[in-house]
Structures are given as C-alpha cells and as structure tokens.
C-alpha cells in the first residue's frame, strides 16, 4: 500500500491529525458556505438577468467601454437586469448603462489585490473571496450572457459556462460574443482544432452568436426570457 493511501485511510478515522486538519480548514468551509448563502439570498428575487462579461482595463471614452455601456442601457430598456463582475472597465460600463437607463444593475465583485471596491453603478453589490462561488451565481441567475472583449478572467467565465451547458450541468442559455474582430479568431480555432479533431460537437458552438450589433446581441441574449 502506498504511503499516500495509508495517509488517507489514517485520516478517515477520528485521529488527532484529522481533527487538526478539520480545525485548520473549518473557517474556510464556513466562509464558502456563507458566500453561497449570501449570494442565493441576495439574488433570489432578481428576475430576468443577463450577465455581461468583459475586461476590467477599458476606460471611459474607449470604444469598448461605450459599447458595453450601450449594452447595459439596452438590457434596461427590456426590463432585464444587467449582472457583471462588479469591477471597472467593461463591467463598470455595462452597470453604468443599466443604472443610467433606470434598470437593475448587479455587481458580483471578487477580492483581488489590484481591484478596489465594486464600481459605483450597482444596485445590488456582492463581494466574493472565491471565484467558484461567484461563477456559480452567474450561472444560476443568468438567463443569458454577453461577452465583450476581455482577457483570462473573461475566457475563464465563458468556458466554464460552455462546459456546464455541454455537460448538462446547467440549463442552456444564449451566449453572445460582441466584437467580430476580437472573437472571430477564437471561433476559427474552435472549428479548425477541437471541432475538427472531434473533441467538441457541432452543436456545442453552432448556436453561439458573434456580432458587432448591440441591439442584435441584446435581443439574442434575451431570447429565453419575456423581455
């Protein structure tokens, strides 16, 4: 028997070592549970919502910032809440557009060393330590998602949503990618690499819309709700 297996079996019993591990990690377990409970309670009556993903690095006046702002305003016009990661950049812009148009604006921010408090344009603000809890809230409470150009964080959120839908772990919702020049290469790669090798199926990506048109993007993202 390997040393690792022996250690697992030993920790299965009520030993001093297993109790020490429990005590060391109990605070973390409580924090995780609390974040889930806080999120479920705060968003339970949210109603129709679309998550807008995108970079934290765009600035007011940038084309991408203003386009995300227009997305938030267009969602508000349909009486659909705008939900973002609560940070600056495209997230702030979408929240701002929703807020300025009189719609519901939600920000689910994350504790990071280089980001401050949630942007000032949110009506419901939640702050998370754990990325996986935050992403669960996006998945659970979104009727659709719109991806503005972004980096690793945006890609992480999008691919998790795609994986959850592909594996039937969550309900399939519309995913829309705004910016043909930005996202087009990714879809070319999806078709030429994973799809051509049989690692994904055509239906995994055929329903995904890539567009430069804000109104078209919002209409597609809202296809699953009465808006």
ChimeraX commands (.cxc) that place a marker at each C-alpha (Angstrom):
marker #1 position 0.00,0.00,0.00 radius 0.5
marker #1 position 1.35,3.43,-0.95 radius 0.5
marker #1 position 2.21,5.98,1.70 radius 0.5
marker #1 position -0.44,8.36,0.28 radius 0.5
marker #1 position -3.17,5.71,0.54 radius 0.5
marker #1 position -2.11,4.85,4.08 radius 0.5
marker #1 position -2.32,8.55,4.98 radius 0.5
marker #1 position -5.84,8.87,3.52 radius 0.5
marker #1 position -7.03,5.80,5.41 radius 0.5
marker #1 position -5.44,7.06,8.62 radius 0.5
marker #1 position -7.15,10.44,8.28 radius 0.5
marker #1 position -10.51,8.72,7.79 radius 0.5
marker #1 position -10.57,7.92,11.48 radius 0.5
marker #1 position -11.07,10.24,14.39 radius 0.5
marker #1 position -7.37,10.84,14.83 radius 0.5
marker #1 position -5.61,13.86,16.23 radius 0.5
marker #1 position -4.19,14.56,12.80 radius 0.5
marker #1 position -7.60,14.55,11.12 radius 0.5
marker #1 position -9.03,16.81,13.83 radius 0.5
marker #1 position -6.14,19.21,13.31 radius 0.5
marker #1 position -6.90,19.34,9.59 radius 0.5
marker #1 position -10.58,19.96,10.29 radius 0.5
marker #1 position -9.81,22.80,12.67 radius 0.5
marker #1 position -7.42,24.39,10.19 radius 0.5
marker #1 position -9.94,24.28,7.33 radius 0.5
marker #1 position -13.22,24.74,9.20 radius 0.5
marker #1 position -13.06,28.52,8.86 radius 0.5
marker #1 position -12.63,28.18,5.11 radius 0.5
marker #1 position -15.58,25.80,4.86 radius 0.5
marker #1 position -17.79,28.20,6.81 radius 0.5
marker #1 position -16.67,31.12,4.61 radius 0.5
marker #1 position -17.53,29.17,1.44 radius 0.5
marker #1 position -20.95,28.20,2.80 radius 0.5
marker #1 position -21.62,31.79,3.88 radius 0.5
marker #1 position -20.77,33.14,0.44 radius 0.5
marker #1 position -23.20,30.71,-1.19 radius 0.5
marker #1 position -25.98,31.57,1.27 radius 0.5
marker #1 position -25.43,35.33,0.93 radius 0.5
marker #1 position -25.50,35.06,-2.86 radius 0.5
marker #1 position -28.64,32.93,-3.01 radius 0.5
marker #1 position -30.46,35.21,-0.57 radius 0.5
marker #1 position -29.46,38.47,-2.29 radius 0.5
marker #1 position -30.37,37.27,-5.79 radius 0.5
marker #1 position -33.39,35.07,-5.06 radius 0.5
marker #1 position -35.91,37.64,-6.36 radius 0.5
marker #1 position -33.76,39.20,-9.06 radius 0.5
marker #1 position -35.94,38.26,-12.02 radius 0.5
marker #1 position -34.70,38.11,-15.62 radius 0.5
marker #1 position -30.99,38.92,-15.86 radius 0.5
marker #1 position -28.20,38.81,-18.41 radius 0.5
marker #1 position -24.55,38.66,-17.40 radius 0.5
marker #1 position -22.13,40.94,-19.24 radius 0.5
marker #1 position -18.51,39.75,-19.17 radius 0.5
marker #1 position -15.54,41.82,-20.28 radius 0.5
marker #1 position -12.19,43.37,-19.50 radius 0.5
marker #1 position -11.51,45.46,-16.41 radius 0.5
marker #1 position -8.96,47.51,-18.37 radius 0.5
marker #1 position -11.04,49.64,-20.74 radius 0.5
marker #1 position -11.59,53.29,-19.85 radius 0.5
marker #1 position -14.45,55.75,-20.22 radius 0.5
marker #1 position -14.43,57.06,-23.78 radius 0.5
marker #1 position -12.90,53.89,-25.24 radius 0.5
marker #1 position -15.00,52.29,-27.95 radius 0.5
marker #1 position -15.33,49.06,-25.97 radius 0.5
marker #1 position -16.36,50.91,-22.81 radius 0.5
marker #1 position -19.06,52.83,-24.63 radius 0.5
marker #1 position -20.34,49.72,-26.38 radius 0.5
marker #1 position -20.65,47.88,-23.04 radius 0.5
marker #1 position -22.46,50.92,-21.66 radius 0.5
marker #1 position -24.91,50.71,-24.56 radius 0.5
marker #1 position -25.44,47.01,-23.81 radius 0.5
marker #1 position -26.46,47.82,-20.24 radius 0.5
marker #1 position -28.85,50.52,-21.42 radius 0.5
marker #1 position -30.41,48.18,-24.00 radius 0.5
marker #1 position -30.95,45.49,-21.35 radius 0.5
marker #1 position -32.62,48.05,-19.07 radius 0.5
marker #1 position -34.93,49.05,-21.92 radius 0.5
marker #1 position -36.13,45.44,-21.99 radius 0.5
marker #1 position -36.59,45.38,-18.19 radius 0.5
marker #1 position -33.79,42.83,-17.83 radius 0.5
marker #1 position -31.20,43.19,-15.07 radius 0.5
marker #1 position -27.55,43.66,-16.01 radius 0.5
marker #1 position -25.19,41.48,-13.97 radius 0.5
marker #1 position -21.41,41.87,-14.13 radius 0.5
marker #1 position -18.29,41.09,-12.16 radius 0.5
marker #1 position -18.72,44.48,-10.49 radius 0.5
marker #1 position -15.27,45.75,-11.42 radius 0.5
marker #1 position -14.03,48.59,-13.63 radius 0.5
marker #1 position -13.77,48.65,-17.41 radius 0.5
marker #1 position -16.45,46.89,-19.42 radius 0.5
marker #1 position -18.12,45.71,-16.22 radius 0.5
marker #1 position -18.46,49.24,-14.92 radius 0.5
marker #1 position -19.67,50.42,-18.31 radius 0.5
marker #1 position -22.46,47.83,-18.52 radius 0.5
marker #1 position -23.56,48.56,-14.94 radius 0.5
marker #1 position -23.45,52.27,-15.67 radius 0.5
marker #1 position -25.54,51.94,-18.81 radius 0.5
marker #1 position -28.17,49.94,-16.94 radius 0.5
marker #1 position -28.21,52.34,-14.00 radius 0.5
marker #1 position -28.46,55.45,-16.18 radius 0.5
marker #1 position -31.36,53.89,-18.10 radius 0.5
marker #1 position -33.25,53.10,-14.89 radius 0.5
marker #1 position -32.65,49.36,-14.95 radius 0.5
marker #1 position -31.46,46.92,-12.31 radius 0.5
marker #1 position -27.67,46.80,-12.04 radius 0.5
marker #1 position -25.91,43.95,-10.21 radius 0.5
marker #1 position -22.19,43.61,-9.44 radius 0.5
marker #1 position -20.61,40.41,-8.15 radius 0.5
marker #1 position -17.08,41.53,-7.38 radius 0.5
marker #1 position -14.10,39.45,-6.32 radius 0.5
marker #1 position -11.41,40.20,-3.74 radius 0.5
marker #1 position -8.24,40.91,-5.72 radius 0.5
marker #1 position -5.03,42.72,-4.76 radius 0.5
marker #1 position -5.30,45.09,-7.73 radius 0.5
marker #1 position -9.02,45.92,-7.72 radius 0.5
marker #1 position -10.79,48.10,-5.20 radius 0.5
marker #1 position -14.43,48.24,-4.15 radius 0.5
marker #1 position -17.28,47.42,-6.60 radius 0.5
marker #1 position -17.92,50.12,-9.17 radius 0.5
marker #1 position -20.41,52.82,-8.08 radius 0.5
marker #1 position -23.13,51.94,-10.60 radius 0.5
marker #1 position -24.56,48.83,-8.95 radius 0.5
marker #1 position -27.86,48.48,-7.07 radius 0.5
marker #1 position -27.03,45.04,-5.68 radius 0.5
marker #1 position -23.38,44.58,-4.72 radius 0.5
marker #1 position -21.90,41.30,-3.52 radius 0.5
marker #1 position -18.22,40.69,-2.84 radius 0.5
marker #1 position -16.68,37.22,-3.02 radius 0.5
marker #1 position -13.39,35.70,-2.00 radius 0.5
marker #1 position -13.83,32.54,-4.07 radius 0.5
marker #1 position -14.06,32.61,-7.86 radius 0.5
marker #1 position -16.03,29.36,-8.00 radius 0.5
marker #1 position -18.81,30.72,-5.76 radius 0.5
marker #1 position -19.04,33.88,-7.84 radius 0.5
marker #1 position -19.21,31.90,-11.10 radius 0.5
marker #1 position -21.94,29.71,-9.63 radius 0.5
marker #1 position -24.02,32.86,-9.05 radius 0.5
marker #1 position -23.51,33.97,-12.66 radius 0.5
marker #1 position -24.58,30.58,-13.94 radius 0.5
marker #1 position -27.53,30.17,-11.58 radius 0.5
marker #1 position -29.12,33.58,-12.03 radius 0.5
marker #1 position -28.40,34.47,-15.69 radius 0.5
marker #1 position -30.93,33.95,-18.46 radius 0.5
marker #1 position -28.21,34.72,-20.98 radius 0.5
marker #1 position -24.70,36.13,-21.28 radius 0.5
marker #1 position -22.96,38.72,-23.43 radius 0.5
marker #1 position -19.19,38.62,-23.80 radius 0.5
marker #1 position -17.41,41.86,-24.51 radius 0.5
marker #1 position -13.69,41.62,-25.35 radius 0.5
marker #1 position -11.68,40.51,-22.34 radius 0.5
marker #1 position -8.72,38.57,-21.04 radius 0.5
marker #1 position -8.12,35.45,-18.96 radius 0.5
marker #1 position -10.92,36.17,-16.50 radius 0.5
marker #1 position -13.48,36.64,-19.25 radius 0.5
marker #1 position -12.31,33.48,-21.02 radius 0.5
marker #1 position -12.44,31.52,-17.77 radius 0.5
marker #1 position -16.03,32.56,-17.12 radius 0.5
marker #1 position -17.14,31.87,-20.69 radius 0.5
marker #1 position -15.52,28.46,-21.00 radius 0.5
marker #1 position -16.91,27.37,-17.65 radius 0.5
marker #1 position -20.40,28.33,-18.84 radius 0.5
marker #1 position -19.85,26.48,-22.12 radius 0.5
marker #1 position -18.62,23.39,-20.26 radius 0.5
marker #1 position -21.55,23.40,-17.83 radius 0.5
marker #1 position -24.02,23.59,-20.71 radius 0.5
marker #1 position -22.20,20.97,-22.78 radius 0.5
marker #1 position -22.20,18.51,-19.86 radius 0.5
marker #1 position -25.84,19.30,-18.95 radius 0.5
marker #1 position -24.83,20.56,-15.52 radius 0.5
marker #1 position -26.77,23.74,-16.11 radius 0.5
marker #1 position -29.58,24.89,-18.33 radius 0.5
marker #1 position -28.58,26.03,-21.81 radius 0.5
marker #1 position -28.82,29.81,-22.18 radius 0.5
marker #1 position -27.93,32.15,-25.05 radius 0.5
marker #1 position -24.26,33.18,-25.20 radius 0.5
marker #1 position -23.44,36.17,-27.41 radius 0.5
marker #1 position -19.98,37.48,-28.30 radius 0.5
marker #1 position -19.76,41.18,-29.16 radius 0.5
marker #1 position -16.85,42.09,-31.43 radius 0.5
marker #1 position -16.28,40.11,-34.62 radius 0.5
marker #1 position -12.67,41.22,-34.97 radius 0.5
marker #1 position -11.90,40.21,-31.39 radius 0.5
marker #1 position -13.76,36.90,-31.11 radius 0.5
marker #1 position -13.63,35.73,-34.72 radius 0.5
marker #1 position -10.20,34.14,-34.39 radius 0.5
marker #1 position -11.29,32.12,-31.38 radius 0.5
marker #1 position -14.20,30.66,-33.30 radius 0.5
marker #1 position -11.95,29.91,-36.28 radius 0.5
marker #1 position -9.68,27.99,-33.91 radius 0.5
marker #1 position -12.61,26.14,-32.31 radius 0.5
marker #1 position -13.67,24.88,-35.72 radius 0.5
marker #1 position -10.19,24.10,-37.02 radius 0.5
marker #1 position -8.84,22.43,-33.86 radius 0.5
marker #1 position -11.21,20.93,-31.23 radius 0.5
marker #1 position -14.15,20.52,-33.62 radius 0.5
marker #1 position -12.11,19.03,-36.46 radius 0.5
marker #1 position -10.48,16.59,-34.02 radius 0.5
marker #1 position -13.86,15.55,-32.65 radius 0.5
marker #1 position -13.18,16.94,-29.18 radius 0.5
marker #1 position -16.37,19.03,-29.29 radius 0.5
marker #1 position -19.58,18.58,-31.26 radius 0.5
marker #1 position -21.01,21.00,-33.85 radius 0.5
marker #1 position -23.98,21.75,-31.60 radius 0.5
marker #1 position -21.59,22.94,-28.88 radius 0.5
marker #1 position -20.77,26.07,-30.87 radius 0.5
marker #1 position -23.34,26.35,-33.68 radius 0.5
marker #1 position -25.79,28.34,-31.53 radius 0.5
marker #1 position -23.22,30.91,-30.41 radius 0.5
marker #1 position -23.66,34.35,-31.95 radius 0.5
marker #1 position -20.79,36.68,-32.82 radius 0.5
marker #1 position -21.88,40.20,-33.74 radius 0.5
marker #1 position -20.93,43.87,-33.69 radius 0.5
marker #1 position -24.54,45.00,-33.30 radius 0.5
marker #1 position -25.54,45.86,-29.73 radius 0.5
marker #1 position -29.29,45.58,-30.30 radius 0.5
marker #1 position -28.87,42.24,-32.05 radius 0.5
marker #1 position -26.67,40.98,-29.21 radius 0.5
marker #1 position -29.16,42.02,-26.53 radius 0.5
marker #1 position -32.13,40.56,-28.41 radius 0.5
marker #1 position -30.31,37.24,-28.75 radius 0.5
marker #1 position -29.22,37.18,-25.10 radius 0.5
marker #1 position -32.80,37.87,-24.02 radius 0.5
marker #1 position -34.29,35.16,-26.25 radius 0.5
marker #1 position -35.01,32.92,-23.31 radius 0.5
marker #1 position -36.93,35.46,-21.23 radius 0.5
marker #1 position -40.04,37.56,-21.69 radius 0.5
marker #1 position -38.42,40.89,-22.39 radius 0.5
marker link #1:1,2 radius 0.2
marker link #1:2,3 radius 0.2
marker link #1:3,4 radius 0.2
marker link #1:4,5 radius 0.2
marker link #1:5,6 radius 0.2
marker link #1:6,7 radius 0.2
marker link #1:7,8 radius 0.2
marker link #1:8,9 radius 0.2
marker link #1:9,10 radius 0.2
marker link #1:10,11 radius 0.2
marker link #1:11,12 radius 0.2
marker link #1:12,13 radius 0.2
marker link #1:13,14 radius 0.2
marker link #1:14,15 radius 0.2
marker link #1:15,16 radius 0.2
marker link #1:16,17 radius 0.2
marker link #1:17,18 radius 0.2
marker link #1:18,19 radius 0.2
marker link #1:19,20 radius 0.2
marker link #1:20,21 radius 0.2
marker link #1:21,22 radius 0.2
marker link #1:22,23 radius 0.2
marker link #1:23,24 radius 0.2
marker link #1:24,25 radius 0.2
marker link #1:25,26 radius 0.2
marker link #1:26,27 radius 0.2
marker link #1:27,28 radius 0.2
marker link #1:28,29 radius 0.2
marker link #1:29,30 radius 0.2
marker link #1:30,31 radius 0.2
marker link #1:31,32 radius 0.2
marker link #1:32,33 radius 0.2
marker link #1:33,34 radius 0.2
marker link #1:34,35 radius 0.2
marker link #1:35,36 radius 0.2
marker link #1:36,37 radius 0.2
marker link #1:37,38 radius 0.2
marker link #1:38,39 radius 0.2
marker link #1:39,40 radius 0.2
marker link #1:40,41 radius 0.2
marker link #1:41,42 radius 0.2
marker link #1:42,43 radius 0.2
marker link #1:43,44 radius 0.2
marker link #1:44,45 radius 0.2
marker link #1:45,46 radius 0.2
marker link #1:46,47 radius 0.2
marker link #1:47,48 radius 0.2
marker link #1:48,49 radius 0.2
marker link #1:49,50 radius 0.2
marker link #1:50,51 radius 0.2
marker link #1:51,52 radius 0.2
marker link #1:52,53 radius 0.2
marker link #1:53,54 radius 0.2
marker link #1:54,55 radius 0.2
marker link #1:55,56 radius 0.2
marker link #1:56,57 radius 0.2
marker link #1:57,58 radius 0.2
marker link #1:58,59 radius 0.2
marker link #1:59,60 radius 0.2
marker link #1:60,61 radius 0.2
marker link #1:61,62 radius 0.2
marker link #1:62,63 radius 0.2
marker link #1:63,64 radius 0.2
marker link #1:64,65 radius 0.2
marker link #1:65,66 radius 0.2
marker link #1:66,67 radius 0.2
marker link #1:67,68 radius 0.2
marker link #1:68,69 radius 0.2
marker link #1:69,70 radius 0.2
marker link #1:70,71 radius 0.2
marker link #1:71,72 radius 0.2
marker link #1:72,73 radius 0.2
marker link #1:73,74 radius 0.2
marker link #1:74,75 radius 0.2
marker link #1:75,76 radius 0.2
marker link #1:76,77 radius 0.2
marker link #1:77,78 radius 0.2
marker link #1:78,79 radius 0.2
marker link #1:79,80 radius 0.2
marker link #1:80,81 radius 0.2
marker link #1:81,82 radius 0.2
marker link #1:82,83 radius 0.2
marker link #1:83,84 radius 0.2
marker link #1:84,85 radius 0.2
marker link #1:85,86 radius 0.2
marker link #1:86,87 radius 0.2
marker link #1:87,88 radius 0.2
marker link #1:88,89 radius 0.2
marker link #1:89,90 radius 0.2
marker link #1:90,91 radius 0.2
marker link #1:91,92 radius 0.2
marker link #1:92,93 radius 0.2
marker link #1:93,94 radius 0.2
marker link #1:94,95 radius 0.2
marker link #1:95,96 radius 0.2
marker link #1:96,97 radius 0.2
marker link #1:97,98 radius 0.2
marker link #1:98,99 radius 0.2
marker link #1:99,100 radius 0.2
marker link #1:100,101 radius 0.2
marker link #1:101,102 radius 0.2
marker link #1:102,103 radius 0.2
marker link #1:103,104 radius 0.2
marker link #1:104,105 radius 0.2
marker link #1:105,106 radius 0.2
marker link #1:106,107 radius 0.2
marker link #1:107,108 radius 0.2
marker link #1:108,109 radius 0.2
marker link #1:109,110 radius 0.2
marker link #1:110,111 radius 0.2
marker link #1:111,112 radius 0.2
marker link #1:112,113 radius 0.2
marker link #1:113,114 radius 0.2
marker link #1:114,115 radius 0.2
marker link #1:115,116 radius 0.2
marker link #1:116,117 radius 0.2
marker link #1:117,118 radius 0.2
marker link #1:118,119 radius 0.2
marker link #1:119,120 radius 0.2
marker link #1:120,121 radius 0.2
marker link #1:121,122 radius 0.2
marker link #1:122,123 radius 0.2
marker link #1:123,124 radius 0.2
marker link #1:124,125 radius 0.2
marker link #1:125,126 radius 0.2
marker link #1:126,127 radius 0.2
marker link #1:127,128 radius 0.2
marker link #1:128,129 radius 0.2
marker link #1:129,130 radius 0.2
marker link #1:130,131 radius 0.2
marker link #1:131,132 radius 0.2
marker link #1:132,133 radius 0.2
marker link #1:133,134 radius 0.2
marker link #1:134,135 radius 0.2
marker link #1:135,136 radius 0.2
marker link #1:136,137 radius 0.2
marker link #1:137,138 radius 0.2
marker link #1:138,139 radius 0.2
marker link #1:139,140 radius 0.2
marker link #1:140,141 radius 0.2
marker link #1:141,142 radius 0.2
marker link #1:142,143 radius 0.2
marker link #1:143,144 radius 0.2
marker link #1:144,145 radius 0.2
marker link #1:145,146 radius 0.2
marker link #1:146,147 radius 0.2
marker link #1:147,148 radius 0.2
marker link #1:148,149 radius 0.2
marker link #1:149,150 radius 0.2
marker link #1:150,151 radius 0.2
marker link #1:151,152 radius 0.2
marker link #1:152,153 radius 0.2
marker link #1:153,154 radius 0.2
marker link #1:154,155 radius 0.2
marker link #1:155,156 radius 0.2
marker link #1:156,157 radius 0.2
marker link #1:157,158 radius 0.2
marker link #1:158,159 radius 0.2
marker link #1:159,160 radius 0.2
marker link #1:160,161 radius 0.2
marker link #1:161,162 radius 0.2
marker link #1:162,163 radius 0.2
marker link #1:163,164 radius 0.2
marker link #1:164,165 radius 0.2
marker link #1:165,166 radius 0.2
marker link #1:166,167 radius 0.2
marker link #1:167,168 radius 0.2
marker link #1:168,169 radius 0.2
marker link #1:169,170 radius 0.2
marker link #1:170,171 radius 0.2
marker link #1:171,172 radius 0.2
marker link #1:172,173 radius 0.2
marker link #1:173,174 radius 0.2
marker link #1:174,175 radius 0.2
marker link #1:175,176 radius 0.2
marker link #1:176,177 radius 0.2
marker link #1:177,178 radius 0.2
marker link #1:178,179 radius 0.2
marker link #1:179,180 radius 0.2
marker link #1:180,181 radius 0.2
marker link #1:181,182 radius 0.2
marker link #1:182,183 radius 0.2
marker link #1:183,184 radius 0.2
marker link #1:184,185 radius 0.2
marker link #1:185,186 radius 0.2
marker link #1:186,187 radius 0.2
marker link #1:187,188 radius 0.2
marker link #1:188,189 radius 0.2
marker link #1:189,190 radius 0.2
marker link #1:190,191 radius 0.2
marker link #1:191,192 radius 0.2
marker link #1:192,193 radius 0.2
marker link #1:193,194 radius 0.2
marker link #1:194,195 radius 0.2
marker link #1:195,196 radius 0.2
marker link #1:196,197 radius 0.2
marker link #1:197,198 radius 0.2
marker link #1:198,199 radius 0.2
marker link #1:199,200 radius 0.2
marker link #1:200,201 radius 0.2
marker link #1:201,202 radius 0.2
marker link #1:202,203 radius 0.2
marker link #1:203,204 radius 0.2
marker link #1:204,205 radius 0.2
marker link #1:205,206 radius 0.2
marker link #1:206,207 radius 0.2
marker link #1:207,208 radius 0.2
marker link #1:208,209 radius 0.2
marker link #1:209,210 radius 0.2
marker link #1:210,211 radius 0.2
marker link #1:211,212 radius 0.2
marker link #1:212,213 radius 0.2
marker link #1:213,214 radius 0.2
marker link #1:214,215 radius 0.2
marker link #1:215,216 radius 0.2
marker link #1:216,217 radius 0.2
marker link #1:217,218 radius 0.2
marker link #1:218,219 radius 0.2
marker link #1:219,220 radius 0.2
marker link #1:220,221 radius 0.2
marker link #1:221,222 radius 0.2
marker link #1:222,223 radius 0.2
marker link #1:223,224 radius 0.2
marker link #1:224,225 radius 0.2
marker link #1:225,226 radius 0.2
marker link #1:226,227 radius 0.2
view
